[in-house]
Amino acid sequence: MRNAQPAALTEPLAVRPAVAADMLGVSRATIFRELQAGRLRSVKAGAARLIPTAALRVWLADREAESCA
């Protein structure tokens, strides 16, 4: 049997826009604006829009680089 981490310590692979907004401390409108502008990537799974958590990290790093420039 594989040695799996407890569920509470694992990060989801992708989250819905409202959860992404909470994670980043921004509004849902900001998330949708960034998606529309192509600065934040997402995938569709049926009717759900999902944002990979890796994409959230990239988006945040990009915003940090912009603020330092």
C-alpha positions, -999 to +999 in steps of 0.1 A: +000+000+000+012+035-009+021+059+018-004+088+012-005+121+029-036+130+050-062+148+029-060+179+050-023+184+040-027+179+003-034+208-021-060+204-048-048+203-083-074+229-094-100+251-078-131+270-089-128+307-094-144+316-061-119+295-042-091+309-063-102+344-054-103+335-017-068+319-019-053+351-035-073+376-015-089+392-046-125+394-059-141+369-082-144+398-107-106+401-106-102+364-113-126+365-143-109+397-156-075+379-155-090+348-172-105+370-199-072+388-204-053+355-207-031+363-177-045+334-157-051+300-173-080+276-166-097+245-179-133+235-184-145+203-169-181+199-179-198+230-168-171+238-142-143+263-148-112+251-129-080+270-123-049+249-117-032+258-084+001+259-104-015+286-125-023+306-094+014+304-083+025+316-118+000+344-118+011+356-083+048+354-093+041+375-125+023+401-104+052+402-080+077+407-108+055+435-123+054+453-090+092+451-086+099+464-121 
